[in-house]
């Protein structure tokens, strides 16, 4: 059978990373499926939650599946909503956050390369 | 300004590729935005339309944004719907199709590496 999995049916694990609040993730297509170049992860953030404000030597390509939130990028907060695509370049400080009281689940896809630019596995790929 | 673009606001171009019917595409993040490893494309297929049945030496990672259709993969048709992720491995014959009379627009993301495995730009990256 080909690999076809739905983000709404796939169990997600809490993101246990310093500076994270109320975020969970599932690797939909990654190293364990022998993805050769990049990994597609599904991420959900609860109202009032956020991903870590951090940077690393590889890029993210992001697609907002549902809800609305913000991304900190290039020194400022920018609102983002369903249908938005975001390029987070390597070494850019970034953070995704959802306001308290958001009514709709905030879900996004985050695609990362399998290899870090300076070598080694990308975490969560 | 960081690169944040919405798939619903971005003009799409018809896919002019033999064997394609009623498909259009926008490169949301790609070579022109200096994406270093992979390109994120937004694709829409009309009711009764399809992408070409073809194969190539690089993979697709696909996410169905809305609607329902089918993917031909590993010799069979498989139904796919919003929220599904699909891994099309390198050199696998594949085709995405939408039934006549589908009521909801069929939209998906198709992520491809920038470079073909044997060298050269991936078309539409």
gemmi code that builds the backbone of each chain (N, CA, C; Angstrom):
import gemmi

chains = {
    "A": [
        ("UNK", (0.848, -1.210, 0.000), (0.000, 0.000, 0.000), (0.882, 1.258, 0.000)),
        ("UNK", (0.480, 2.235, -0.781), (1.219, 3.502, -0.723), (1.010, 4.190, 0.614)),
        ("UNK", (1.889, 5.116, 0.910), (1.771, 5.827, 2.172), (0.822, 7.012, 2.038)),
        ("UNK", (-0.404, 6.817, 2.535), (-1.415, 7.873, 2.557), (-1.920, 7.942, 3.994)),
        ("UNK", (-1.696, 9.074, 4.668), (-2.138, 9.224, 6.065), (-2.774, 10.588, 6.250)),
        ("UNK", (-3.819, 10.639, 7.047), (-4.541, 11.892, 7.260), (-4.065, 12.573, 8.551)),
        ("UNK", (-3.875, 13.879, 8.484), (-3.368, 14.586, 9.670), (-4.359, 14.528, 10.835)),
        ("UNK", (-5.663, 14.392, 10.516), (-6.669, 14.403, 11.592), (-6.794, 13.043, 12.277)),
        ("UNK", (-6.261, 11.995, 11.661), (-6.336, 10.635, 12.220), (-5.029, 10.193, 12.858)),
        ("UNK", (-3.985, 10.994, 12.734), (-2.656, 10.546, 13.141), (-2.346, 11.074, 14.544)),
        ("UNK", (-2.038, 10.183, 15.482), (-1.735, 10.647, 16.843), (-0.554, 11.623, 16.840)),
        ("UNK", (-0.670, 12.656, 17.649), (0.384, 13.659, 17.756), (1.039, 13.534, 19.127)),
        ("UNK", (2.309, 13.866, 19.185), (3.038, 13.828, 20.451), (3.346, 15.249, 20.909)),
        ("UNK", (3.266, 15.487, 22.228), (3.626, 16.818, 22.725), (5.054, 17.178, 22.311)),
        ("UNK", (5.258, 18.420, 21.937), (6.610, 18.885, 21.616), (7.304, 19.223, 22.935)),
        ("UNK", (8.314, 18.417, 23.274), (9.043, 18.581, 24.545), (10.344, 19.317, 24.248)),
        ("UNK", (10.231, 20.592, 24.095), (11.390, 21.380, 23.677), (11.323, 22.654, 24.504)),
        ("UNK", (12.419, 23.061, 25.111), (12.415, 24.262, 25.961), (11.794, 25.445, 25.226)),
        ("UNK", (10.901, 26.149, 25.915), (10.302, 27.347, 25.330), (9.040, 27.058, 24.532)),
        ("UNK", (8.577, 25.797, 24.569), (7.359, 25.413, 23.851), (6.210, 25.346, 24.847)),
        ("UNK", (5.006, 25.755, 24.415), (3.826, 25.656, 25.269), (2.635, 25.201, 24.419)),
        ("UNK", (2.042, 24.078, 24.786), (0.797, 23.652, 24.152), (0.920, 23.277, 22.693)),
        ("UNK", (2.075, 22.730, 22.293), (2.264, 22.335, 20.897), (2.436, 20.822, 20.802)),
        ("UNK", (1.882, 20.236, 19.764), (2.066, 18.799, 19.521), (2.356, 18.591, 18.040)),
        ("UNK", (2.963, 17.446, 17.736), (3.486, 17.226, 16.382), (3.395, 15.764, 15.983)),
        ("UNK", (3.172, 15.539, 14.701), (3.300, 14.205, 14.107), (4.149, 14.329, 12.849)),
        ("UNK", (5.123, 13.448, 12.697), (5.886, 13.395, 11.449), (5.060, 12.581, 10.459)),
        ("UNK", (4.473, 13.251, 9.471), (3.604, 12.558, 8.509), (4.445, 11.802, 7.483)),
        ("UNK", (5.502, 12.440, 7.004), (6.404, 11.814, 6.028), (7.812, 12.219, 6.445)),
        ("UNK", (8.637, 11.230, 6.784), (9.974, 11.577, 7.265), (10.966, 10.445, 7.077)),
        ("UNK", (12.027, 10.492, 7.868), (13.089, 9.488, 7.769), (12.561, 8.071, 7.907)),
        ("UNK", (11.599, 7.885, 8.833), (11.110, 6.523, 9.066), (10.358, 5.970, 7.851)),
        ("UNK", (9.928, 6.864, 6.949), (9.249, 6.429, 5.714), (10.205, 6.499, 4.517)),
        ("UNK", (11.476, 6.668, 4.814), (12.509, 6.758, 3.782), (12.314, 7.959, 2.852)),
        ("UNK", (11.799, 9.044, 3.408), (11.761, 10.294, 2.640), (13.210, 10.704, 2.375)),
        ("UNK", (13.571, 10.945, 1.125), (15.002, 11.135, 0.833), (15.562, 12.522, 1.094)),
        ("UNK", (14.711, 13.571, 1.039), (15.249, 14.934, 1.084), (14.636, 15.829, 2.149)),
        ("UNK", (13.327, 15.667, 2.402), (12.668, 16.588, 3.324), (11.547, 15.853, 4.054)),
        ("UNK", (11.163, 16.393, 5.211), (10.161, 15.765, 6.073), (8.983, 16.707, 6.243)),
        ("UNK", (7.768, 16.128, 6.218), (6.528, 16.904, 6.339), (5.928, 16.594, 7.699)),
        ("UNK", (5.870, 17.607, 8.556), (5.355, 17.439, 9.911), (4.056, 18.214, 10.073)),
        ("UNK", (3.133, 17.647, 10.827), (1.867, 18.297, 11.164), (1.980, 18.776, 12.606)),
        ("UNK", (1.674, 20.054, 12.824), (1.834, 20.657, 14.153), (0.530, 21.348, 14.554)),
        ("UNK", (0.135, 21.189, 15.805), (-1.037, 21.887, 16.352), (-0.575, 22.681, 17.571)),
        ("UNK", (-1.095, 23.888, 17.713), (-0.767, 24.731, 18.876), (-2.076, 25.176, 19.525)),
        ("UNK", (-2.185, 24.959, 20.826), (-3.396, 25.335, 21.569), (-3.495, 26.858, 21.728)),
        ("UNK", (-4.706, 27.365, 21.992), (-4.838, 28.791, 22.307), (-3.891, 29.168, 23.456)),
        ("UNK", (-3.191, 30.252, 23.310), (-2.222, 30.686, 24.320), (-0.881, 29.973, 24.223)),
        ("UNK", (-0.745, 29.067, 23.280), (0.495, 28.290, 23.151), (1.443, 28.872, 22.114)),
        ("UNK", (2.625, 28.291, 22.072), (3.633, 28.757, 21.106), (4.714, 27.705, 20.917)),
        ("UNK", (5.388, 27.824, 19.798), (6.593, 27.038, 19.549), (7.776, 27.815, 20.146)),
        ("UNK", (8.946, 27.200, 20.256), (10.074, 27.944, 20.840), (10.512, 29.095, 19.940)),
        ("UNK", (10.975, 30.168, 20.564), (11.615, 31.237, 19.776), (13.074, 30.836, 19.622)),
        ("UNK", (13.404, 30.371, 18.425), (14.762, 29.847, 18.248), (15.190, 29.998, 16.790)),
        ("UNK", (16.394, 29.554, 16.522), (16.918, 29.598, 15.159), (17.798, 28.373, 14.957)),
        ("UNK", (18.037, 28.020, 13.723), (18.846, 26.847, 13.386), (19.306, 26.988, 11.949)),
        ("UNK", (20.215, 26.143, 11.558), (20.894, 26.357, 10.269), (20.160, 25.741, 9.082)),
        ("UNK", (18.863, 25.484, 9.235), (18.082, 24.961, 8.101), (16.751, 25.708, 8.046)),
        ("UNK", (16.135, 25.681, 6.896), (14.900, 26.440, 6.670), (13.658, 25.653, 7.088)),
        ("UNK", (12.542, 26.392, 7.265), (11.203, 25.815, 7.339), (10.399, 26.329, 6.144)),
        ("UNK", (9.587, 25.465, 5.573), (8.521, 25.938, 4.692), (7.224, 25.518, 5.369)),
        ("UNK", (6.355, 26.512, 5.594), (5.183, 26.329, 6.457), (3.910, 26.590, 5.661)),
        ("UNK", (2.881, 25.821, 5.966), (1.539, 26.062, 5.412), (0.546, 26.028, 6.566)),
        ("UNK", (-0.258, 27.084, 6.689), (-1.255, 27.129, 7.765), (-2.522, 26.411, 7.289)),
        ("UNK", (-2.859, 25.311, 7.959), (-4.004, 24.470, 7.583), (-5.303, 25.076, 8.104)),
        ("UNK", (-5.319, 25.519, 9.353), (-6.547, 26.074, 9.932), (-6.202, 27.031, 11.062)),
        ("UNK", (-7.146, 27.936, 11.346), (-6.980, 28.861, 12.454), (-6.147, 30.075, 12.079)),
        ("UNK", (-5.807, 30.830, 13.099), (-5.042, 32.065, 12.915), (-4.104, 32.238, 14.097)),
        ("UNK", (-2.951, 32.821, 13.825), (-1.959, 33.038, 14.871), (-0.968, 34.073, 14.385)),
        ("UNK", (0.259, 33.929, 14.849), (1.281, 34.877, 14.410), (2.605, 34.156, 14.268)),
        ("UNK", (3.460, 34.755, 13.453), (4.836, 34.271, 13.372), (5.765, 35.450, 13.668)),
        ("UNK", (6.721, 35.200, 14.552), (7.794, 36.168, 14.775), (8.876, 35.844, 13.760)),
        ("UNK", (9.222, 36.864, 12.957), (10.180, 36.620, 11.869), (10.796, 37.953, 11.469)),
        ("UNK", (12.068, 37.957, 11.239), (12.783, 39.182, 10.859), (12.492, 40.312, 11.858)),
        ("UNK", (12.408, 39.935, 13.142), (12.331, 40.937, 14.206), (10.954, 41.449, 14.553)),
        ("UNK", (9.908, 40.944, 13.886), (8.546, 41.423, 14.137), (7.549, 40.276, 14.164)),
        ("UNK", (6.392, 40.545, 14.797), (5.254, 39.624, 14.747), (4.447, 39.899, 13.481)),
        ("UNK", (4.055, 38.837, 12.798), (3.217, 38.962, 11.600), (2.015, 38.044, 11.770)),
        ("UNK", (0.787, 38.553, 11.526), (-0.380, 37.669, 11.621), (-0.363, 36.645, 10.488)),
        ("UNK", (-0.777, 35.431, 10.781), (-0.906, 34.400, 9.740), (-2.224, 33.661, 9.935)),
        ("UNK", (-2.745, 33.150, 8.828), (-4.057, 32.486, 8.855), (-4.087, 31.342, 7.850)),
        ("UNK", (-5.181, 30.598, 7.869), (-5.326, 29.433, 6.988), (-5.044, 29.815, 5.538)),
        ("UNK", (-4.256, 28.996, 4.875), (-3.898, 29.235, 3.479), (-2.566, 29.936, 3.304)),
        ("UNK", (-2.013, 30.487, 4.383), (-0.730, 31.189, 4.266), (0.435, 30.202, 4.149)),
        ("UNK", (1.393, 30.585, 3.342), (2.673, 29.880, 3.278), (3.744, 30.834, 3.803)),
        ("UNK", (4.689, 30.305, 4.532), (5.737, 31.115, 5.160), (7.086, 30.440, 4.929)),
        ("UNK", (8.035, 31.217, 4.458), (9.410, 30.727, 4.356), (10.207, 31.280, 5.537)),
        ("UNK", (10.687, 30.373, 6.385), (11.592, 30.753, 7.473), (12.991, 30.353, 7.006)),
        ("UNK", (13.811, 31.328, 6.702), (15.137, 31.033, 6.161), (16.077, 30.497, 7.256)),
        ("UNK", (17.111, 29.803, 6.845), (18.106, 29.296, 7.790), (18.643, 30.440, 8.644)),
        ("UNK", (18.829, 30.147, 9.921), (19.428, 31.075, 10.898), (18.550, 32.267, 11.265)),
        ("UNK", (17.289, 32.293, 10.810), (16.344, 33.360, 11.198), (15.671, 32.976, 12.511)),
        ("UNK", (15.705, 33.889, 13.485), (14.972, 33.693, 14.736), (13.468, 33.690, 14.429)),
        ("UNK", (12.741, 32.679, 14.934), (11.313, 32.568, 14.588), (10.534, 31.897, 15.710)),
        ("UNK", (9.251, 32.180, 15.739), (8.335, 31.582, 16.718), (6.908, 31.677, 16.183)),
        ("UNK", (6.146, 30.600, 16.327), (4.727, 30.589, 15.995), (3.937, 30.640, 17.293)),
        ("UNK", (2.894, 31.479, 17.327), (2.120, 31.648, 18.556), (0.644, 31.809, 18.227)),
        ("UNK", (-0.196, 31.422, 19.193), (-1.652, 31.492, 19.033), (-2.205, 32.311, 20.195)),
        ("UNK", (-3.104, 33.268, 19.911), (-3.632, 34.091, 21.002), (-4.482, 33.286, 21.973)),
        ("UNK", (-4.520, 33.727, 23.230), (-5.479, 33.178, 24.193), (-6.872, 33.335, 23.609)),
        ("UNK", (-7.709, 32.345, 23.818), (-9.108, 32.493, 23.424), (-9.376, 32.268, 21.951)),
        ("UNK", (-8.353, 31.851, 21.193), (-8.592, 31.534, 19.773), (-9.659, 30.447, 19.699)),
        ("UNK", (-10.617, 30.602, 18.795), (-11.763, 29.690, 18.771), (-11.515, 28.473, 17.885)),
        ("UNK", (-10.634, 28.605, 16.910), (-10.418, 27.508, 15.958), (-9.040, 26.905, 16.194)),
        ("UNK", (-8.917, 25.591, 16.082), (-7.593, 24.985, 16.275), (-6.577, 25.548, 15.278)),
        ("UNK", (-5.404, 25.875, 15.760), (-4.336, 26.362, 14.892), (-3.471, 25.165, 14.500)),
        ("UNK", (-3.483, 24.860, 13.228), (-2.709, 23.723, 12.719), (-1.868, 24.208, 11.561)),
        ("UNK", (-0.659, 23.724, 11.488), (0.163, 24.051, 10.322), (1.050, 22.878, 9.954)),
        ("UNK", (1.498, 22.906, 8.718), (2.512, 21.961, 8.265), (3.854, 22.667, 8.314)),
        ("UNK", (4.881, 21.944, 8.726), (6.239, 22.507, 8.755), (7.144, 21.509, 8.048)),
        ("UNK", (7.681, 21.923, 6.930), (8.529, 21.036, 6.128), (9.982, 21.438, 6.345)),
        ("UNK", (10.794, 20.448, 6.619), (12.217, 20.698, 6.908), (13.071, 19.758, 6.070)),
        ("UNK", (14.299, 20.175, 5.757), (15.201, 19.223, 5.111), (15.563, 18.107, 6.093)),
        ("UNK", (15.940, 16.970, 5.547), (16.351, 15.823, 6.357), (17.722, 16.063, 7.006)),
        ("UNK", (18.587, 16.754, 6.276), (19.958, 16.996, 6.748), (20.144, 18.461, 7.115)),
        ("UNK", (20.826, 18.704, 8.211), (21.220, 20.082, 8.517), (22.289, 20.519, 7.513)),
        ("UNK", (22.351, 21.824, 7.278), (23.291, 22.327, 6.273), (24.740, 22.009, 6.631)),
        ("UNK", (25.030, 21.994, 7.940), (26.403, 21.701, 8.348), (26.561, 20.229, 8.701)),
        ("UNK", (25.572, 19.406, 8.316), (25.670, 17.960, 8.530), (24.904, 17.516, 9.762)),
        ("UNK", (24.406, 16.293, 9.751), (23.661, 15.736, 10.877), (22.165, 15.786, 10.609)),
        ("UNK", (21.428, 14.883, 11.282), (19.981, 14.796, 11.103), (19.300, 16.056, 11.635)),
        ("UNK", (18.305, 16.533, 10.913), (17.431, 17.577, 11.465), (16.540, 16.928, 12.524)),
        ("UNK", (16.446, 17.532, 13.742), (15.574, 16.958, 14.777), (14.131, 16.893, 14.273)),
        ("UNK", (13.461, 15.789, 14.560), (12.059, 15.670, 14.164), (11.861, 15.507, 12.679)),
        ("UNK", (12.883, 15.093, 11.957), (12.715, 14.770, 10.533), (12.520, 13.275, 10.417)),
    ],
    "B": [
        ("UNK", (10.356, 42.647, 4.449), (9.203, 41.824, 4.866), (9.506, 40.345, 4.606)),
        ("UNK", (9.107, 39.520, 5.555), (9.281, 38.085, 5.315), (8.325, 37.613, 4.218)),
        ("UNK", (8.639, 36.466, 3.664), (7.788, 35.931, 2.603), (6.604, 35.166, 3.188)),
        ("UNK", (5.442, 35.833, 3.197), (4.191, 35.221, 3.646), (3.181, 35.447, 2.524)),
        ("UNK", (2.702, 34.378, 1.911), (1.748, 34.507, 0.801), (0.631, 33.483, 0.982)),
        ("UNK", (-0.591, 33.891, 0.647), (-1.729, 32.995, 0.831), (-2.068, 32.290, -0.487)),
        ("UNK", (-2.368, 31.010, -0.402), (-2.645, 30.258, -1.642), (-3.918, 30.763, -2.330)),
        ("UNK", (-4.854, 31.344, -1.549), (-6.126, 31.778, -2.149), (-6.004, 33.135, -2.838)),
        ("UNK", (-4.933, 33.869, -2.557), (-4.719, 35.204, -3.144), (-3.696, 35.182, -4.268)),
        ("UNK", (-3.042, 34.053, -4.481), (-1.915, 34.012, -5.408), (-2.386, 33.517, -6.774)),
        ("UNK", (-2.152, 34.295, -7.830), (-2.581, 33.863, -9.164), (-1.935, 32.519, -9.544)),
        ("UNK", (-2.726, 31.671, -10.168), (-2.233, 30.358, -10.587), (-2.162, 30.331, -12.108)),
        ("UNK", (-1.223, 29.584, -12.626), (-1.078, 29.440, -14.075), (-1.514, 28.047, -14.508)),
        ("UNK", (-2.161, 27.955, -15.671), (-2.542, 26.624, -16.159), (-1.302, 25.740, -16.303)),
        ("UNK", (-1.439, 24.482, -15.944), (-0.336, 23.528, -16.133), (-0.382, 23.069, -17.590)),
        ("UNK", (0.637, 23.473, -18.348), (0.708, 23.153, -19.786), (1.654, 21.982, -19.950)),
        ("UNK", (1.153, 20.815, -19.685), (2.012, 19.630, -19.679), (1.178, 18.535, -20.319)),
        ("UNK", (1.723, 17.817, -21.277), (0.962, 16.770, -21.964), (0.291, 15.844, -20.956)),
        ("UNK", (-0.998, 15.567, -21.199), (-1.706, 14.631, -20.330), (-2.365, 15.285, -19.135)),
        ("UNK", (-2.303, 16.639, -19.088), (-2.930, 17.379, -17.984), (-4.269, 17.930, -18.457)),
        ("UNK", (-5.263, 17.949, -17.574), (-6.569, 18.544, -17.915), (-7.087, 19.330, -16.707)),
        ("UNK", (-7.314, 20.615, -16.902), (-7.974, 21.423, -15.876), (-7.167, 21.619, -14.607)),
        ("UNK", (-5.844, 21.670, -14.729), (-4.999, 21.857, -13.542), (-4.264, 23.187, -13.640)),
        ("UNK", (-4.119, 23.864, -12.504), (-3.355, 25.108, -12.453), (-2.458, 25.091, -11.225)),
        ("UNK", (-1.417, 25.903, -11.274), (-0.371, 25.812, -10.246), (0.231, 27.175, -9.950)),
        ("UNK", (0.624, 27.365, -8.703), (1.444, 28.520, -8.308), (2.604, 27.994, -7.470)),
        ("UNK", (3.803, 28.449, -7.772), (4.958, 28.119, -6.928), (4.935, 29.109, -5.756)),
        ("UNK", (4.573, 28.619, -4.573), (4.459, 29.515, -3.408), (5.841, 29.831, -2.846)),
        ("UNK", (6.693, 28.819, -2.756), (8.064, 28.999, -2.261), (8.950, 28.138, -3.151)),
        ("UNK", (9.877, 28.787, -3.863), (10.705, 28.004, -4.788), (12.023, 28.683, -5.085)),
        ("UNK", (12.606, 28.320, -6.213), (13.914, 28.857, -6.607), (13.925, 30.379, -6.640)),
        ("UNK", (12.833, 30.963, -7.139), (12.808, 32.430, -7.267), (12.840, 33.119, -5.906)),
        ("UNK", (12.492, 32.381, -4.837), (12.556, 32.942, -3.479), (13.787, 32.431, -2.731)),
        ("UNK", (14.693, 31.839, -3.481), (15.937, 31.304, -2.924), (15.690, 30.196, -1.900)),
        ("UNK", (14.641, 29.412, -2.134), (14.455, 28.208, -1.318), (15.636, 27.285, -1.598)),
        ("UNK", (16.335, 26.834, -0.565), (17.592, 26.122, -0.825), (17.457, 24.647, -1.181)),
        ("UNK", (16.383, 23.984, -0.731), (16.328, 22.521, -0.881), (15.075, 21.982, -1.542)),
        ("UNK", (13.933, 22.624, -1.293), (12.676, 22.083, -1.816), (11.714, 23.226, -2.111)),
        ("UNK", (10.747, 22.953, -2.988), (9.791, 23.965, -3.438), (8.386, 23.529, -3.073)),
        ("UNK", (7.577, 24.514, -2.629), (6.207, 24.246, -2.213), (5.274, 24.861, -3.256)),
        ("UNK", (4.538, 24.001, -3.938), (3.637, 24.446, -5.005), (2.189, 24.215, -4.589)),
        ("UNK", (1.305, 25.134, -4.965), (-0.134, 25.023, -4.736), (-0.764, 24.642, -6.069)),
        ("UNK", (-1.575, 23.579, -6.068), (-2.163, 23.058, -7.311), (-3.675, 22.928, -7.118)),
        ("UNK", (-4.435, 23.315, -8.134), (-5.892, 23.128, -8.132), (-6.256, 22.317, -9.368)),
        ("UNK", (-7.193, 21.401, -9.201), (-7.659, 20.584, -10.329), (-9.183, 20.694, -10.388)),
        ("UNK", (-9.701, 21.037, -11.569), (-11.157, 21.180, -11.758), (-11.852, 19.817, -11.741)),
        ("UNK", (-13.171, 19.806, -11.483), (-13.920, 18.548, -11.629), (-13.693, 17.952, -13.019)),
        ("UNK", (-13.429, 16.680, -13.074), (-13.157, 16.005, -14.353), (-11.723, 16.170, -14.827)),
        ("UNK", (-10.924, 16.888, -14.073), (-9.548, 17.147, -14.491), (-8.551, 16.190, -13.853)),
        ("UNK", (-7.315, 16.290, -14.304), (-6.258, 15.412, -13.774), (-4.878, 15.980, -14.088)),
        ("UNK", (-3.928, 15.550, -13.319), (-2.524, 15.822, -13.615), (-2.028, 14.706, -14.556)),
        ("UNK", (-0.857, 14.871, -15.160), (-0.394, 13.815, -16.073), (-0.100, 12.515, -15.324)),
        ("UNK", (-0.326, 11.391, -15.996), (0.133, 10.110, -15.431), (1.576, 9.949, -15.887)),
        ("UNK", (2.479, 10.165, -14.952), (3.891, 10.160, -15.350), (4.763, 9.744, -14.164)),
        ("UNK", (6.034, 9.697, -14.410), (6.979, 9.362, -13.345), (8.259, 10.162, -13.600)),
        ("UNK", (9.064, 10.312, -12.588), (10.306, 11.076, -12.676), (11.196, 10.664, -11.513)),
        ("UNK", (12.443, 11.103, -11.580), (13.434, 10.555, -10.636), (13.489, 11.308, -9.312)),
        ("UNK", (12.432, 12.021, -8.953), (12.385, 12.706, -7.651), (11.010, 12.488, -7.039)),
        ("UNK", (10.947, 12.653, -5.740), (9.709, 12.382, -5.008), (8.771, 13.588, -4.981)),
        ("UNK", (7.498, 13.330, -4.654), (6.541, 14.354, -4.244), (6.140, 14.073, -2.805)),
        ("UNK", (5.967, 15.133, -2.027), (5.232, 15.014, -0.770), (4.021, 15.926, -0.924)),
        ("UNK", (2.839, 15.328, -0.730), (1.586, 15.987, -1.080), (0.713, 16.149, 0.162)),
        ("UNK", (0.000, 17.267, 0.226), (-1.013, 17.486, 1.262), (-2.286, 17.960, 0.582)),
        ("UNK", (-3.402, 17.298, 0.851), (-4.684, 17.698, 0.252), (-5.312, 18.783, 1.127)),
        ("UNK", (-5.460, 19.982, 0.549), (-5.984, 21.144, 1.278), (-7.503, 21.104, 1.345)),
        ("UNK", (-8.161, 20.788, 0.229), (-9.631, 20.760, 0.210), (-10.113, 19.830, -0.886)),
        ("UNK", (-11.347, 19.359, -0.712), (-11.966, 18.518, -1.727), (-11.566, 17.060, -1.604)),
        ("UNK", (-11.940, 16.311, -2.624), (-11.669, 14.872, -2.654), (-11.389, 14.466, -4.087)),
        ("UNK", (-10.522, 13.493, -4.237), (-10.162, 13.006, -5.561), (-9.519, 11.650, -5.419)),
        ("UNK", (-8.596, 11.358, -6.333), (-7.907, 10.070, -6.256), (-6.463, 10.256, -6.681)),
        ("UNK", (-5.646, 9.342, -6.216), (-4.270, 9.286, -6.699), (-4.014, 7.879, -7.240)),
        ("UNK", (-3.460, 7.814, -8.447), (-2.984, 6.544, -8.989), (-1.557, 6.368, -8.502)),
        ("UNK", (-1.319, 5.253, -7.817), (-0.011, 5.046, -7.206), (0.180, 3.548, -6.963)),
        ("UNK", (1.358, 3.055, -7.253), (1.658, 1.627, -7.078), (0.619, 0.766, -7.795)),
        ("UNK", (0.187, 1.241, -8.982), (-0.650, 0.425, -9.857), (-2.136, 0.479, -9.599)),
        ("UNK", (-2.587, 1.295, -8.623), (-4.013, 1.359, -8.293), (-4.449, 2.783, -8.016)),
        ("UNK", (-5.778, 2.992, -8.138), (-6.378, 4.259, -7.731), (-6.685, 4.204, -6.233)),
        ("UNK", (-6.366, 5.276, -5.533), (-6.664, 5.374, -4.099), (-7.416, 6.677, -3.851)),
        ("UNK", (-8.530, 6.632, -3.123), (-9.242, 7.873, -2.821), (-8.416, 8.742, -1.861)),
        ("UNK", (-8.445, 10.040, -2.065), (-7.776, 10.966, -1.140), (-8.705, 12.142, -0.868)),
        ("UNK", (-8.523, 12.726, 0.308), (-9.418, 13.813, 0.734), (-8.642, 14.813, 1.591)),
        ("UNK", (-9.299, 15.906, 1.934), (-8.666, 16.981, 2.704), (-8.004, 16.418, 3.961)),
        ("UNK", (-6.778, 16.835, 4.209), (-6.024, 16.381, 5.372), (-5.086, 15.232, 5.082)),
        ("UNK", (-5.233, 14.595, 3.917), (-4.361, 13.466, 3.580), (-2.970, 13.951, 3.166)),
        ("UNK", (-1.983, 13.187, 3.566), (-0.620, 13.372, 3.072), (-0.259, 12.134, 2.262)),
        ("UNK", (0.459, 12.351, 1.179), (0.805, 11.259, 0.262), (2.286, 11.373, -0.088)),
        ("UNK", (2.988, 10.277, 0.033), (4.376, 10.215, -0.443), (4.400, 9.505, -1.788)),
        ("UNK", (4.806, 10.232, -2.821), (5.026, 9.633, -4.146), (6.533, 9.468, -4.286)),
        ("UNK", (6.977, 8.230, -4.264), (8.422, 7.979, -4.286), (8.991, 8.222, -5.692)),
        ("UNK", (10.283, 8.469, -5.761), (10.945, 8.654, -7.050), (10.660, 7.461, -7.956)),
        ("UNK", (10.427, 7.761, -9.239), (10.221, 6.748, -10.291), (8.913, 5.979, -10.194)),
        ("UNK", (8.004, 6.392, -9.295), (6.665, 5.781, -9.212), (5.725, 6.474, -10.192)),
        ("UNK", (5.046, 5.691, -11.017), (4.015, 6.232, -11.903), (2.867, 6.758, -11.043)),
        ("UNK", (2.425, 7.987, -11.297), (1.389, 8.588, -10.442), (0.537, 9.580, -11.221)),
        ("UNK", (-0.679, 9.786, -10.740), (-1.609, 10.762, -11.331), (-2.651, 11.156, -10.280)),
        ("UNK", (-2.953, 12.435, -10.200), (-4.027, 12.938, -9.341), (-5.222, 13.273, -10.228)),
        ("UNK", (-6.427, 12.871, -9.805), (-7.622, 13.093, -10.630), (-8.797, 13.452, -9.745)),
        ("UNK", (-9.742, 14.189, -10.340), (-10.945, 14.646, -9.630), (-12.157, 14.170, -10.427)),
        ("UNK", (-13.153, 13.590, -9.747), (-14.317, 13.090, -10.490), (-15.121, 14.235, -11.111)),
        ("UNK", (-15.806, 13.921, -12.215), (-16.796, 14.848, -12.777), (-17.806, 15.170, -11.688)),
        ("UNK", (-18.238, 16.402, -11.641), (-19.323, 16.748, -10.728), (-18.902, 16.939, -9.284)),
        ("UNK", (-17.580, 16.901, -9.009), (-17.115, 17.174, -7.636), (-17.597, 18.570, -7.237)),
        ("UNK", (-18.125, 18.699, -6.021), (-18.764, 19.959, -5.632), (-17.770, 20.935, -5.003)),
        ("UNK", (-16.694, 20.413, -4.439), (-15.752, 21.284, -3.727), (-14.448, 21.362, -4.520)),
        ("UNK", (-13.826, 22.534, -4.574), (-12.550, 22.630, -5.297), (-11.513, 21.663, -4.726)),
        ("UNK", (-10.814, 20.968, -5.602), (-9.748, 20.061, -5.176), (-8.436, 20.826, -5.250)),
        ("UNK", (-7.846, 21.020, -4.080), (-6.583, 21.753, -4.002), (-5.596, 20.911, -3.223)),
        ("UNK", (-4.358, 20.919, -3.661), (-3.337, 20.228, -2.880), (-2.010, 20.968, -2.969)),
        ("UNK", (-1.164, 20.687, -2.006), (0.209, 21.161, -2.044), (1.068, 20.020, -2.560)),
        ("UNK", (2.046, 20.357, -3.391), (2.983, 19.341, -3.891), (4.382, 19.888, -3.663)),
        ("UNK", (5.121, 19.225, -2.816), (6.472, 19.671, -2.471), (7.478, 18.782, -3.192)),
        ("UNK", (8.421, 19.424, -3.842), (9.427, 18.703, -4.637), (10.816, 19.199, -4.260)),
        ("UNK", (11.823, 18.340, -4.413), (13.191, 18.850, -4.229), (13.521, 19.821, -5.363)),
        ("UNK", (14.466, 20.704, -5.089), (14.924, 21.683, -6.082), (15.747, 21.010, -7.185)),
        ("UNK", (16.502, 20.000, -6.781), (17.398, 19.314, -7.721), (16.883, 17.916, -8.022)),
        ("UNK", (16.945, 17.513, -9.285), (16.672, 16.118, -9.622), (17.803, 15.248, -9.065)),
        ("UNK", (17.463, 14.002, -8.795), (18.457, 13.123, -8.184), (19.677, 12.918, -9.084)),
        ("UNK", (19.431, 12.927, -10.397), (20.562, 12.732, -11.312), (21.099, 14.073, -11.804)),
        ("UNK", (20.689, 15.170, -11.146), (21.204, 16.493, -11.494), (20.232, 17.268, -12.363)),
        ("UNK", (20.290, 18.578, -12.263), (19.412, 19.444, -13.060), (18.239, 19.937, -12.229)),
        ("UNK", (17.684, 21.097, -12.643), (16.557, 21.684, -11.923), (15.324, 20.806, -12.057)),
        ("UNK", (14.572, 20.668, -10.973), (13.241, 20.055, -11.062), (12.315, 21.069, -11.744)),
        ("UNK", (11.559, 20.629, -12.791), (10.623, 21.553, -13.439), (9.611, 22.099, -12.430)),
        ("UNK", (9.336, 23.386, -12.518), (8.328, 23.969, -11.629), (8.781, 24.083, -10.188)),
        ("UNK", (10.089, 24.064, -9.952), (10.597, 24.303, -8.593), (11.055, 25.744, -8.518)),
    ],
}
model = gemmi.Model(1)
for chain_id, residues in chains.items():
    chain = gemmi.Chain(chain_id)
    for i, (resn, *xyz) in enumerate(residues, 1):
        res = gemmi.Residue()
        res.name, res.seqid = resn, gemmi.SeqId(i, " ")
        for name, pos in zip(("N", "CA", "C"), xyz):
            atom = gemmi.Atom()
            atom.name, atom.element = name, gemmi.Element(name[0])
            atom.pos, atom.b_iso = gemmi.Position(*pos), 0.0
            res.add_atom(atom)
        chain.add_residue(res)
    model.add_chain(chain)
structure = gemmi.Structure()
structure.add_model(model)
structure.setup_entities()
